[in-house]
Amino acid sequence: MTKNHETFNAQIEVEQIRARRTEARRKLYRKSRLDKYRAELVAMKRAGASCADLVEWLRLLHRCKVNRSSVDRYLKKLPELSLFKVD
């Protein structure tokens, strides 16, 4: 809020409120448990592994239980796989 001795400027007030709301709305990145295996997951996906194959690999070799859709969402967000498409 502005100080009492200054004149009220609605435009400045609106800008300050919007800046606060934008900051509060900003999502924080939470580290994924798949981050540890990122390089291996990318390499296997490029080699033709399905998400179900990757889930099985994580479960058997790393005792990491995740859903297939979680692996799929994780891989879709990675920039190194954004240009890579499996036909």
KACORSUL-V580215 format. One record per residue. N is the residue number from 1. RES is the residue in one small letter. D_CENTER is the distance of its C-alpha to the mean C-alpha in Angstrom with 1 decimal. Layout:
n | res | d_center
N | RES | D_CENTER
N | RES | D_CENTER
//
This chain:
n | res | d_center
1 | m | 34.5
2 | t | 37.1
3 | k | 40.2
4 | n | 43.4
5 | h | 45.5
6 | e | 43.2
7 | t | 43.3
8 | f | 40.6
9 | n | 38.3
10 | a | 36.2
11 | q | 34.1
12 | i | 33.0
13 | e | 32.4
14 | v | 30.1
15 | e | 28.1
16 | q | 27.7
17 | i | 26.6
18 | r | 24.1
19 | a | 22.7
20 | r | 22.5
21 | r | 20.8
22 | t | 18.2
23 | e | 17.5
24 | a | 17.4
25 | r | 15.0
26 | r | 12.4
27 | k | 9.3
28 | l | 9.0
29 | y | 6.3
30 | r | 7.6
31 | k | 8.5
32 | s | 8.5
33 | r | 12.1
34 | l | 11.5
35 | d | 10.9
36 | k | 14.7
37 | y | 15.5
38 | r | 13.2
39 | a | 16.4
40 | e | 18.4
41 | l | 16.1
42 | v | 15.9
43 | a | 19.6
44 | m | 20.5
45 | k | 18.6
46 | r | 20.5
47 | a | 23.6
48 | g | 23.3
49 | a | 21.9
50 | s | 20.7
51 | c | 17.8
52 | a | 20.6
53 | d | 22.1
54 | l | 19.0
55 | v | 18.9
56 | e | 22.6
57 | w | 22.2
58 | l | 19.7
59 | r | 22.1
60 | l | 25.3
61 | l | 24.6
62 | h | 22.0
63 | r | 22.7
64 | c | 19.1
65 | k | 19.1
66 | v | 16.1
67 | n | 16.4
68 | r | 16.5
69 | s | 14.2
70 | s | 11.4
71 | v | 12.1
72 | d | 12.4
73 | r | 9.0
74 | y | 7.5
75 | l | 10.1
76 | k | 9.7
77 | k | 6.5
78 | l | 8.6
79 | p | 11.1
80 | e | 14.0
81 | l | 14.1
82 | s | 13.7
83 | l | 17.5
84 | f | 18.4
85 | k | 19.7
86 | v | 21.7
87 | d | 24.8
//
